[in-house]
Amino acid sequence: MKFERPEFKMTREMIQIMGNETSESFAYFKDLVVKGFIMLREYADEFIAISEMTKNAGFTCFRKKTMSDLRNRFYLSKRLPKVARKVQKMIYWANNSIFTNWYDRIQLMQQKIEY
């Protein structure tokens, strides 16, 4: 069962530190995330190669399509404007995701893990 639906975790508290969804700080954060992702794409082959080296280590996270899924997450076949829009959608989706909030509550109840 996959509780964490967004690509990364972003909580209300993280956004509050930056002001709010309409603050200059949050806009700057979004800009840096997009730029950072675009820069990471340049090293996609290296990330994939490192992952390839560990796929036979017995980790349960490695399944049949893991490597192709990882490659697809870099959007290597897309042009930069489309990649930027994809990353902006990731940020939008991560912003106060109901799935993240539910998962955090479950972790707190079951494991006593604070978010």
C-alpha positions in Angstrom: 0.0 0.0 0.0 1.4 3.4 -1.0 0.5 6.1 1.5 3.0 8.7 0.4 1.6 9.8 -3.0 3.6 13.0 -3.5 7.1 12.9 -4.9 8.5 14.5 -1.8 7.3 15.6 1.6 6.3 19.1 2.3 4.3 20.0 5.4 2.3 23.0 6.5 5.1 23.9 8.9 7.7 23.9 6.2 5.6 26.4 4.2 4.8 28.5 7.4 8.6 28.9 7.9 8.7 30.5 4.4 5.7 32.7 5.1 2.8 31.1 3.1 2.0 29.8 -0.4 2.0 33.4 -1.8 5.2 34.6 -0.1 8.4 35.6 -1.9 10.3 33.0 0.1 8.0 30.2 -1.1 8.3 31.4 -4.7 12.1 31.4 -4.3 11.9 27.9 -2.8 9.9 26.7 -5.8 12.3 28.3 -8.2 15.2 26.6 -6.5 13.5 23.2 -6.5 12.9 23.5 -10.3 16.5 24.6 -11.0 17.9 21.9 -8.7 15.8 19.2 -10.4 16.9 20.4 -13.9 20.6 20.3 -12.7 20.1 16.8 -11.3 18.9 15.6 -14.6 22.4 16.2 -16.0 23.6 13.4 -13.7 20.8 11.0 -14.2 23.1 8.3 -15.7 25.3 8.5 -12.6 22.4 8.2 -10.2 21.1 5.2 -12.2 24.5 3.6 -12.4 24.9 3.8 -8.6 21.4 2.4 -8.1 22.2 -0.4 -10.6 25.2 -1.4 -8.4 23.0 -1.8 -5.4 20.0 -3.6 -7.0 21.3 -7.0 -6.2 22.0 -6.2 -2.5 18.6 -7.7 -1.5 16.7 -4.5 -0.8 13.0 -5.1 -1.1 12.6 -1.7 -2.8 14.1 -3.1 -6.0 11.5 -4.7 -8.2 11.3 -5.5 -11.9 10.6 -2.0 -13.1 12.6 -0.1 -10.5 15.4 1.0 -12.9 13.1 2.0 -15.7 10.9 3.9 -13.2 13.9 5.7 -11.8 15.0 6.7 -15.3 11.5 7.9 -16.1 11.5 10.1 -13.0 14.2 12.3 -14.5 11.9 13.1 -17.6 14.9 12.8 -19.9 12.8 12.7 -23.0 11.1 16.0 -22.1 12.2 19.5 -23.0 13.1 21.9 -20.2 9.9 23.9 -20.2 7.8 20.7 -19.8 10.2 19.4 -17.1 9.8 22.7 -15.2 6.0 22.4 -15.3 6.2 18.8 -14.1 8.3 19.8 -11.1 6.0 22.7 -10.4 3.1 20.2 -10.3 5.2 18.0 -7.9 5.5 21.0 -5.6 1.8 21.8 -5.9 0.9 18.1 -5.1 3.3 17.9 -2.2 1.9 21.1 -0.7 -0.2 19.8 2.2 -1.0 16.5 0.6 -3.8 14.8 2.5 -2.0 11.5 2.0 1.1 12.9 3.7 -1.0 14.1 6.6 -2.7 10.8 7.0 0.6 8.9 6.8 2.1 11.1 9.5 -0.8 10.5 11.8 -0.6 6.7 11.2 3.2 6.8 11.9 2.5 8.7 15.1 -0.1 6.3 16.3 1.7 3.1 15.3 5.3 3.9 15.8 5.3 7.0 18.0 7.2 8.8 15.2 6.6 12.5 15.2 6.7 14.2 11.8 
